[in-house]
Amino acid sequence: MHIGVPAETRANEARVAATPETVKKYAAAGHRVSIAKGAGSAASYPDEAYVAAGAELTDQSAAFAADLVLKVQAPTDAECRCSSAAPCWSACSSRSTASRRRNSPRPA
């Protein structure tokens, strides 16, 4: 499975959805991991640590194009539009956004 880890974009968010240690475990299990360049920098994880753990560095849109996307915060509407591969599924606080996502066609 291809796992993507985009950078968090919400204000004051310093966390990242995967550490180099978790990436190492995903890679050891046979998963391909793509992490957006700089995604871990606010959490003090340099890009080089992710590469050493087995991840490939990508841009934000490539991280969103993965089969499974890991994020700390719910994706924004703009981030959902960033992924053309599949609809964006997320638990989120916005009723209109949740409704729109819930009514989107499910991926095959």
Secondary structure, DSSP 8 states (H G I E B T S, - for coil): -EEEE----STT----S--HHHHHHHHHTT-EEEEETTTTGGGT--HHHHHHHT-EEE-HHHHHTSSEE--SS---HHHHHH--SS------S-HHHHHHHHTS----
